[in-house]
């Protein structure tokens, strides 16, 4: 099973965290990160990222 992750392209806007239904995304330093143990891979974050910084592994 894969998971979503946020690349260094993140501009720390927080749009992804706002739409995450399981609160798997949080701010860490100057970017957001995905808690892979919590992420359900729903893809909601992909759709709202303005800089396409969220990828699938």
For each residue, the residues with C-beta under 8 A, 3 or more apart:
1: 41
2: 41 56 57
3: 34 36 39 41 56 57
4: 34 39 41 43 45 46 54 55 56 57
5: 33 34 36 54 55 57
6: 10 16 25 31 32 33 34 53 54 55
7: 10 53 54 55
8: 31 53
9: 51 52 53
10: 6 7 31 32 51 53
11: 50 51 53
12: 27 30 31 32
13: 50
14: 17 18 27 32
15: 18 19 45 48 49 50
16: 6 19 20 25 32 45 48 49 54
17: 14 20 23 25 26 27 32
18: 14 15 48
19: 15 16 44 45 47 48
20: 16 17 23 24 25 44 45
21: 40 42 44
22: 38 39 40 42
23: 17 20 26 38
24: 20 34 35 36 38 39 40
25: 6 16 17 20 32 33 34 35 45
26: 17 23 32 33 35
27: 12 14 17 31 32 33
28: 31 32 33
29:
30: 12
31: 6 8 10 12 27 28
32: 6 10 12 14 16 17 25 26 27 28
33: 5 6 25 26 27 28
34: 3 4 5 6 24 25 39 45 54
35: 24 25 26 38 39
36: 3 5 24 39
37:
38: 22 23 24 35
39: 3 4 22 24 34 35 36
40: 21 22 24
41: 1 2 3 4 56
42: 21 22
43: 4 46 47
44: 19 20 21 47 48
45: 4 15 16 19 20 25 34 48 49 54
46: 4 43 49 54 56
47: 19 43 44
48: 15 16 18 19 44 45
49: 15 16 45 46 52 53 54
50: 11 13 15
51: 9 10 11
52: 9 49
53: 6 7 8 9 10 11 49
54: 4 5 6 7 16 34 45 46 49
55: 4 5 6 7
56: 2 3 4 41 46
57: 2 3 4 5
